[in-house]
Amino acid sequence: MDSELERLINALLNDEIRCFNCNSEFDIQATDFEQQSEHLYTLCYNCPSNNCDTKYDIQVKDKGSSLSFEANKHGTDRHDNHPDIAKHVRKEPLQKKSHPVRKIVDAAHELTNAIAILYHNQQQLQEAQEIVEDEGIDQDGNFHRRIRADIHNYTAAAYSFEEILEKSVEPHLPTEGPIKDAKVEFENEHEVIKALRTYAQHHLTLPSSIAHFIGPTTEGGEITITVPIDDLDDFRPGDPEASFKPVKGDHVRVVDRVNRHYQAAENLVDTMLEEAEKEYDERVEEYREASSYPELEES
């Protein structure tokens, strides 16, 4: 059998086929079968359990658009009856399950979902910042509690983004060239966001305030949401990559830091997806075609 058919048969066989007598899971690979004809493959198989002596006559048929699996107790003829164990699966879901670029496509989906969640939380803080700019610093306690919750939600989403990036995405997508530069930029911005999250974890909240900054380039000054550095003097991150050292001045300007962090994360995602498309475009298109059901013809 060719390599593609072998891959599809393995996907079919790995779908928890069990002994009808003792329920032990079969351990069979496509290479265990003997080819009897162009589309028929057979195997005589003993149940893998030491406590079960059931023996099976197994056959796999390639039916063009699908694969079928039948297993009968050895020596029985069930051509006119239902087989002891049977599976019939179209090739599209088997392609989706077993195609070499499936993990790349899944990683790309996870990455885009993670950046979408990060964007939502960034927008929540941006809305709070706009309220401060429009209505001033005289806000009630509910507003300040909302700000603390928004900061916490963004830092939590940033933590999830980093986890998905490192554990689910980077093992399957390219990481060199432009991606490496974008990753360095992201890590630099992630340092302070990670520190804010770690502080919030230890103290169950964040000390936030609203400060009025006046500088030569900000005519009339700037009102923004901040976390005072002095209130973080007992910060113990337990993570060498989490630090407030990049912050200049005595306040963490939260929305500015969040915006910079989000922009770096978005640039990293865009760069990773662009590089992945360059490297895997043809194979991904092949995967999509192979794993998609054909459209029904209109009658």
C-alpha positions as CSV (number, residue, x, y, z in Angstrom):
1,M,0.0,0.0,0.0
2,D,1.2,3.5,-0.6
3,S,2.2,5.9,2.3
4,E,-1.1,7.9,2.2
5,L,-3.3,4.8,2.4
6,E,-1.1,3.4,5.2
7,R,-1.6,6.7,7.1
8,L,-5.3,6.6,6.7
9,I,-5.6,3.0,7.7
10,N,-3.5,3.7,10.9
11,A,-5.9,6.6,11.7
12,L,-8.8,4.2,11.3
13,L,-7.1,1.5,13.5
14,N,-6.2,4.0,16.2
15,D,-9.8,4.8,16.9
16,E,-10.2,2.5,19.9
17,I,-11.1,-0.8,18.3
18,R,-11.7,-3.3,21.2
19,C,-12.2,-7.0,21.7
20,F,-15.9,-7.8,21.8
21,N,-15.2,-10.5,24.4
22,C,-12.9,-8.8,27.0
23,N,-12.9,-5.1,25.8
24,S,-9.1,-4.9,25.4
25,E,-8.0,-2.3,22.9
26,F,-6.4,-3.7,19.7
27,D,-2.9,-2.7,18.9
28,I,-2.7,-3.0,15.1
29,Q,-0.8,-1.1,12.5
30,A,-1.4,-0.9,8.7
31,T,1.9,-2.7,8.1
32,D,0.6,-5.8,9.9
33,F,-1.8,-6.5,7.1
34,E,-1.3,-8.6,4.0
35,Q,-2.7,-7.3,0.7
36,Q,-5.1,-9.8,-0.9
37,S,-6.2,-7.7,-3.8
38,E,-6.0,-4.1,-5.1
39,H,-8.4,-2.9,-2.4
40,L,-8.4,-5.7,0.3
41,Y,-6.1,-6.2,3.2
42,T,-6.3,-9.0,5.8
43,L,-4.9,-10.0,9.1
44,C,-5.3,-12.9,11.6
45,Y,-5.0,-11.4,15.0
46,N,-5.0,-12.6,18.6
47,C,-6.6,-10.5,21.3
48,P,-3.8,-8.7,23.1
49,S,-5.1,-9.6,26.6
50,N,-3.3,-12.4,28.4
51,N,-6.7,-13.5,29.8
52,C,-8.5,-13.7,26.5
53,D,-7.9,-16.3,23.8
54,T,-10.2,-14.8,21.2
55,K,-8.7,-14.8,17.7
56,Y,-10.0,-12.6,14.9
57,D,-10.0,-12.6,11.1
58,I,-9.7,-9.0,10.2
59,Q,-10.1,-7.2,6.8
60,V,-9.8,-3.6,5.7
61,K,-11.3,-2.5,2.4
62,D,-10.4,0.6,0.5
63,K,-13.7,1.7,-1.0
64,G,-12.4,4.8,-2.8
65,S,-14.1,7.5,-0.7
66,S,-14.0,5.5,2.5
67,L,-12.4,2.7,4.5
68,S,-14.2,-0.2,6.1
69,F,-12.9,-2.4,9.0
70,E,-14.5,-5.8,9.8
71,A,-13.4,-8.3,12.5
72,N,-14.9,-11.7,13.0
73,K,-14.1,-14.5,15.4
74,H,-11.6,-16.8,13.7
75,G,-13.3,-19.5,11.6
76,T,-16.7,-18.0,11.4
77,D,-18.3,-16.9,8.2
78,R,-20.5,-13.8,8.6
79,H,-20.9,-12.6,5.1
80,D,-24.6,-12.7,5.4
81,N,-24.8,-11.3,9.0
82,H,-23.4,-8.4,10.9
83,P,-19.6,-8.8,11.7
84,D,-18.5,-9.0,15.3
85,I,-16.7,-5.6,15.0
86,A,-17.2,-3.2,12.2
87,K,-16.2,0.4,11.3
88,H,-16.9,2.4,8.2
89,V,-15.4,5.8,7.9
90,R,-15.1,8.3,5.1
91,K,-11.5,9.4,4.2
92,E,-12.1,13.1,4.9
93,P,-12.1,12.8,8.7
94,L,-9.2,10.4,8.6
95,Q,-7.3,12.9,6.5
96,K,-8.1,15.6,9.1
97,K,-6.9,13.3,11.9
98,S,-3.7,12.1,10.3
99,H,-2.4,14.6,7.7
100,P,1.2,15.7,8.4
101,V,0.2,19.4,8.5
102,R,-2.8,19.0,10.7
103,K,-0.8,20.1,13.8
104,I,0.4,23.2,11.9
105,V,-3.2,24.2,11.0
106,D,-4.3,23.5,14.6
107,A,-1.5,25.6,16.0
108,A,-2.4,28.5,13.7
109,H,-6.0,28.3,14.9
110,E,-4.9,28.3,18.5
111,L,-2.6,31.3,17.9
112,T,-5.3,33.4,16.3
113,N,-7.8,32.5,19.0
114,A,-5.3,33.5,21.7
115,I,-4.6,36.9,20.1
116,A,-8.3,37.5,19.7
117,I,-8.8,37.0,23.5
118,L,-5.9,39.3,24.2
119,Y,-7.4,41.9,21.9
120,H,-10.7,41.8,23.7
121,N,-9.1,42.4,27.0
122,Q,-6.9,45.2,25.6
123,Q,-10.0,46.9,24.3
124,Q,-11.6,46.7,27.8
125,L,-8.7,48.7,29.2
126,Q,-8.7,51.1,26.3
127,E,-12.3,51.9,27.0
128,A,-11.5,52.6,30.6
129,Q,-8.7,54.9,29.5
130,E,-11.1,56.8,27.2
131,I,-13.5,57.3,30.1
132,V,-10.7,58.8,32.2
133,E,-9.7,61.1,29.3
134,D,-13.3,62.2,28.6
135,E,-14.7,62.4,32.2
136,G,-11.6,63.1,34.3
137,I,-10.3,61.3,37.4
138,D,-13.4,61.8,39.6
139,Q,-14.7,58.2,39.3
140,D,-16.5,56.0,41.8
141,G,-15.3,52.9,43.5
142,N,-17.0,50.6,41.0
143,F,-14.9,52.1,38.2
144,H,-11.7,51.5,40.1
145,R,-12.7,47.9,40.8
146,R,-13.4,47.5,37.1
147,I,-10.0,48.8,36.2
148,R,-8.3,46.3,38.6
149,A,-10.4,43.5,37.1
150,D,-9.5,44.7,33.5
151,I,-5.8,44.7,34.4
152,H,-6.0,41.3,35.9
153,N,-8.0,39.9,32.9
154,Y,-5.4,41.2,30.5
155,T,-2.4,39.9,32.4
156,A,-4.2,36.5,32.7
157,A,-4.9,36.5,28.9
158,A,-1.2,37.4,28.3
159,Y,-0.2,34.4,30.4
160,S,-2.4,32.1,28.4
161,F,-1.1,33.5,25.2
162,E,2.5,32.8,26.3
163,E,1.5,29.2,27.3
164,I,-0.2,28.5,24.0
165,L,2.7,30.1,22.1
166,E,5.4,28.0,23.8
167,K,3.5,24.7,24.2
168,S,1.1,24.4,21.3
169,V,2.4,26.7,18.6
170,E,6.2,27.0,18.5
171,P,6.8,23.2,18.3
172,H,4.9,23.2,15.0
173,L,5.5,26.5,13.3
174,P,8.8,28.1,12.1
175,T,10.7,30.1,14.8
176,E,13.7,31.5,12.9
177,G,14.4,34.6,10.8
178,P,11.8,37.4,11.2
179,I,10.0,35.3,13.8
180,K,13.0,35.3,16.1
181,D,13.2,39.1,16.0
182,A,9.5,39.5,16.6
183,K,9.8,37.0,19.5
184,V,12.5,39.1,21.1
185,E,10.4,42.3,20.8
186,F,7.4,40.4,22.4
187,E,9.5,39.0,25.3
188,N,10.8,42.5,26.1
189,E,7.3,43.9,26.3
190,H,6.0,40.8,28.1
191,E,8.4,41.3,31.0
192,V,6.4,44.0,32.8
193,I,3.0,42.4,32.0
194,K,4.2,39.1,33.5
195,A,5.4,41.0,36.5
196,L,2.0,42.6,37.0
197,R,0.3,39.3,36.8
198,T,2.6,37.6,39.2
199,Y,2.1,40.5,41.7
200,A,-1.7,40.1,41.4
201,Q,-1.4,36.4,42.0
202,H,0.5,36.9,45.2
203,H,-1.6,39.7,46.5
204,L,-5.0,38.9,44.9
205,T,-5.3,42.4,43.6
206,L,-3.3,45.3,42.1
207,P,-2.9,48.8,43.5
208,S,-4.2,51.0,40.7
209,S,-4.6,54.8,40.6
210,I,-5.2,57.5,38.1
211,A,-2.4,60.0,37.7
212,H,-2.0,63.3,35.9
213,F,1.3,63.4,33.9
214,I,2.6,66.7,32.6
215,G,5.5,66.8,30.2
216,P,6.9,69.1,27.5
217,T,5.4,67.0,24.7
218,T,1.9,66.7,26.2
219,E,0.3,70.1,26.0
220,G,-2.1,70.3,29.0
221,G,-0.9,67.0,30.4
222,E,-2.1,63.4,30.1
223,I,-4.4,61.6,32.4
224,T,-3.8,57.8,32.4
225,I,-4.3,54.7,34.5
226,T,-1.2,53.7,36.5
227,V,0.2,51.3,39.1
228,P,2.6,53.1,41.5
229,I,6.0,51.5,41.7
230,D,6.3,52.3,45.4
231,D,3.3,50.1,46.1
232,L,5.1,47.2,44.5
233,D,8.2,47.4,46.7
234,D,7.6,43.9,48.2
235,F,7.2,42.4,44.8
236,R,8.8,38.9,44.6
237,P,8.1,37.4,41.2
238,G,9.9,34.0,41.5
239,D,10.4,34.4,37.8
240,P,13.6,35.9,36.4
241,E,11.8,37.0,33.2
242,A,9.3,39.0,35.2
243,S,10.5,42.5,36.2
244,F,9.5,46.1,36.5
245,K,13.0,47.2,35.6
246,P,12.0,48.3,32.0
247,V,9.6,50.9,33.6
248,K,11.0,54.5,33.7
249,G,9.7,56.7,36.4
250,D,7.7,55.9,39.5
251,H,4.5,54.6,37.9
252,V,3.6,51.8,35.5
253,R,1.5,53.4,32.8
254,V,-0.8,50.5,32.4
255,V,-2.6,51.2,29.2
256,D,0.6,52.3,27.4
257,R,2.3,49.0,28.6
258,V,-0.7,46.9,27.6
259,N,-0.9,48.6,24.1
260,R,2.8,48.0,23.5
261,H,2.5,44.4,24.7
262,Y,-0.5,43.8,22.5
263,Q,1.1,45.3,19.4
264,A,4.2,43.2,20.0
265,A,2.0,40.0,20.4
266,E,0.0,40.9,17.3
267,N,3.2,41.5,15.3
268,L,4.6,38.1,16.4
269,V,1.4,36.3,15.4
270,D,1.3,38.0,12.0
271,T,4.9,37.2,11.4
272,M,4.5,33.6,12.4
273,L,1.5,33.1,10.2
274,E,3.1,34.8,7.3
275,E,6.3,32.6,7.6
276,A,4.2,29.5,8.0
277,E,2.2,30.3,4.9
278,K,5.4,30.7,2.9
279,E,6.7,27.4,4.0
280,Y,3.6,25.3,4.2
281,D,1.0,27.0,1.8
282,E,0.8,24.2,-0.8
283,R,0.7,21.4,1.8
284,V,-2.0,23.2,3.9
285,E,-4.1,23.7,0.7
286,E,-3.7,20.0,0.0
287,Y,-4.7,19.2,3.5
288,R,-7.8,21.4,3.3
289,E,-8.9,19.8,0.1
290,A,-8.3,16.3,1.3
291,S,-10.1,16.8,4.6
292,S,-13.1,18.7,3.3
293,Y,-16.3,16.8,2.2
294,P,-17.2,17.3,-1.4
295,E,-20.1,19.7,-2.1
296,L,-23.3,18.0,-2.9
297,E,-24.4,18.5,-6.5
298,E,-27.7,20.3,-6.9
299,S,-30.4,18.2,-8.4
